[in-house]
Amino acid sequence: MSEFKFSVGPWNVHAGADSYGPATRKEIPLEEKFKRFKEIGFDAVQFHDDDAVPNLNELIGEEIKEEARKLKKLLDKYGLKAEFVAPRLWMDPHTIDGGFMSTRKEDREFAMWRAKRSIDIAKELGTDLLVLWLAREGTLCAESKSPVWATKQLVSAINEMLEYDEHIRVCIEPKPNEPIDRSICGTMGHVMAVSAATIDPKRVGGNLESAHAILAGLDPAHEIGFALAFDKLFTVHLNDQNGIRYDQDKTFGVENLRQAFNQVKVLVENNYGSRGEYVGLDVKAMRTTTDEDSYKHLENSLKIFKKLEKKVRRFDYDFQKKCVENRDFEGLEMYVMDLLMGEE
C-alpha cells in the first residue's frame, strides 16, 4: 500500500501520433479515461486549460467558468480531484515565438489572457495550482531577443498572475530544450531564481519532470532534492528517458532503474505528499501499443513506483551510515544493487 497520492493527465492516454507518423490508436472519450484512471489507482487528474474547456478561445469569461463547473461534476462522479491547470500556449499561432516573451505585444497579451482564464478554470475545479510548461519561451534565433529582457518578461508575467488571484500558486516546469533550443528557465535552479524575483516567492515553485532533468544532463533525484531544500517542490512528473534525445516520456523506471529508485527515495525521506502533493506520472504509450493496451504504461509506472517505494522503506540506514564512516562506497553501491535486484 503506497503512502502517496497519484495524478495523471488526459494526454497520457493518446492516439499515438508523433512528428513522424499518424495516429495508431483510436481516441478515447474523456469520461472513459476518468473511469479507467480511478480503476487503475489514480487520485487526481492534471489539465491543460483546453483539456478542461475545449474551444477556450471562442468563449468568454462566464461561459468558460460554466464549462469548468461541468467538468468538476464529472470528476466528482468518479471520485477524482483536479491537481492543476496549465495554459497550453505552445499550440496556438499566437505563440510561435513564445507567449510571455514573444517579441509581439499582442502575443504576450494573448498569453496572459490564457493564463488568467486558466486561473479561473483552476478555481472552478477546486485547485490552487497553475503549472507553466515554458515550451516555446526562449528563442530559435539567438540574436532575436535579449535573454535579459526575456527573463524579466517571465517574472513580470508571473507577477501579473499572482496579482490576479491572491490564492493561486504558480508552478514552473523547467525544460532545457525541444521545441526551443535556447530556453529561458531550463532547470530547477532557474526556477528558484525566477521565484525569488517575484512579488510573492512563497507562491512560486517548481514541477520537476524526470526526462527534462536527464535532457539537461542532470540527475532527477538531485533536481528534486534541490527544490525540496528550498521548500519549492509543488509537484513532480515522473517518467524516464533514454539519454539526451527528444522528450520521450517513457514508463517510469524502465531505462534508469537506480535513478528511479533515488527519485522515490528522496521523496520518501523528505515527507513529500504530507501537505497534499501528488506524484504525477507523465508517461506516454509507445506508438506500437495496441488499443487494448492503451493504459498499460500507466499501470506499469504505478507498479514500478510502488515496488521501489517498498524497497526504499526497507533501506538499511544503519548499514549506509557504517559504509559512509568507513568510506566503503563500493559496499554501499553493491547493497543498493542487491536491493534493486532482489538479492539483499
Secondary structure in CASP SS format (residue, H / E / C, confidence):
PFRMAT SS
TARGET T0000
AUTHOR 0000-0000-0000
METHOD secondary structure of the structure
MODEL  1
M C 1.00
S C 1.00
E C 1.00
F C 1.00
K C 1.00
F E 1.00
S E 1.00
V E 1.00
G C 1.00
P H 1.00
W H 1.00
N H 1.00
V C 1.00
H C 1.00
A C 1.00
G C 1.00
A C 1.00
D E 1.00
S C 1.00
Y C 1.00
G E 1.00
P C 1.00
A C 1.00
T C 1.00
R C 1.00
K C 1.00
E C 1.00
I C 1.00
P C 1.00
L H 1.00
E H 1.00
E H 1.00
K H 1.00
F H 1.00
K H 1.00
R H 1.00
F H 1.00
K H 1.00
E H 1.00
I H 1.00
G C 1.00
F C 1.00
D C 1.00
A E 1.00
V E 1.00
Q E 1.00
F E 1.00
H E 1.00
D H 1.00
D H 1.00
D H 1.00
A H 1.00
V C 1.00
P C 1.00
N C 1.00
L H 1.00
N H 1.00
E H 1.00
L C 1.00
I C 1.00
G H 1.00
E H 1.00
E H 1.00
I H 1.00
K H 1.00
E H 1.00
E H 1.00
A H 1.00
R H 1.00
K H 1.00
L H 1.00
K H 1.00
K H 1.00
L H 1.00
L H 1.00
D H 1.00
K H 1.00
Y C 1.00
G C 1.00
L C 1.00
K E 1.00
A E 1.00
E E 1.00
F E 1.00
V E 1.00
A E 1.00
P C 1.00
R C 1.00
L C 1.00
W C 1.00
M C 1.00
D C 1.00
P H 1.00
H H 1.00
T H 1.00
I C 1.00
D C 1.00
G C 1.00
G C 1.00
F C 1.00
M C 1.00
S C 1.00
T C 1.00
R C 1.00
K H 1.00
E H 1.00
D H 1.00
R H 1.00
E H 1.00
F H 1.00
A H 1.00
M H 1.00
W H 1.00
R H 1.00
A H 1.00
K H 1.00
R H 1.00
S H 1.00
I H 1.00
D H 1.00
I H 1.00
A H 1.00
K H 1.00
E H 1.00
L H 1.00
G C 1.00
T C 1.00
D C 1.00
L E 1.00
L E 1.00
V E 1.00
L E 1.00
W E 1.00
L C 1.00
A C 1.00
R C 1.00
E C 1.00
G E 1.00
T E 1.00
L C 1.00
C C 1.00
A H 1.00
E H 1.00
S H 1.00
K C 1.00
S C 1.00
P H 1.00
V H 1.00
W H 1.00
A H 1.00
T H 1.00
K H 1.00
Q H 1.00
L H 1.00
V H 1.00
S H 1.00
A H 1.00
I H 1.00
N H 1.00
E H 1.00
M H 1.00
L H 1.00
E H 1.00
Y H 1.00
D C 1.00
E C 1.00
H C 1.00
I C 1.00
R E 1.00
V E 1.00
C E 1.00
I E 1.00
E E 1.00
P C 1.00
K C 1.00
P C 1.00
N C 1.00
E C 1.00
P C 1.00
I C 1.00
D C 1.00
R E 1.00
S E 1.00
I C 1.00
C C 1.00
G C 1.00
T C 1.00
M H 1.00
G H 1.00
H H 1.00
V H 1.00
M H 1.00
A H 1.00
V H 1.00
S H 1.00
A H 1.00
A H 1.00
T C 1.00
I C 1.00
D C 1.00
P H 1.00
K H 1.00
R H 1.00
V E 1.00
G E 1.00
G E 1.00
N E 1.00
L E 1.00
E E 1.00
S H 1.00
A H 1.00
H H 1.00
A H 1.00
I H 1.00
L H 1.00
A C 1.00
G C 1.00
L C 1.00
D C 1.00
P H 1.00
A H 1.00
H H 1.00
E H 1.00
I H 1.00
G H 1.00
F H 1.00
A H 1.00
L H 1.00
A H 1.00
F C 1.00
D C 1.00
K C 1.00
L E 1.00
F E 1.00
T E 1.00
V E 1.00
H E 1.00
L E 1.00
N C 1.00
D E 1.00
Q C 1.00
N C 1.00
G C 1.00
I C 1.00
R C 1.00
Y C 1.00
D C 1.00
Q C 1.00
D C 1.00
K E 1.00
T C 1.00
F C 1.00
G C 1.00
V C 1.00
E C 1.00
N C 1.00
L H 1.00
R H 1.00
Q H 1.00
A H 1.00
F H 1.00
N H 1.00
Q H 1.00
V H 1.00
K H 1.00
V H 1.00
L H 1.00
V H 1.00
E H 1.00
N C 1.00
N C 1.00
Y C 1.00
G C 1.00
S C 1.00
R C 1.00
G C 1.00
E C 1.00
Y C 1.00
V E 1.00
G E 1.00
L E 1.00
D C 1.00
V C 1.00
K C 1.00
A C 1.00
M C 1.00
R C 1.00
T C 1.00
T C 1.00
T C 1.00
D H 1.00
E H 1.00
D H 1.00
S C 1.00
Y C 1.00
K H 1.00
H H 1.00
L H 1.00
E H 1.00
N H 1.00
S H 1.00
L H 1.00
K H 1.00
I H 1.00
F H 1.00
K H 1.00
K H 1.00
L H 1.00
E H 1.00
K H 1.00
K H 1.00
V H 1.00
R H 1.00
R C 1.00
F C 1.00
D C 1.00
Y H 1.00
D H 1.00
F H 1.00
Q H 1.00
K H 1.00
K H 1.00
C H 1.00
V H 1.00
E H 1.00
N C 1.00
R C 1.00
D C 1.00
F H 1.00
E H 1.00
G H 1.00
L H 1.00
E H 1.00
M H 1.00
Y H 1.00
V H 1.00
M H 1.00
D H 1.00
L H 1.00
L H 1.00
M H 1.00
G C 1.00
E C 1.00
E C 1.00
END
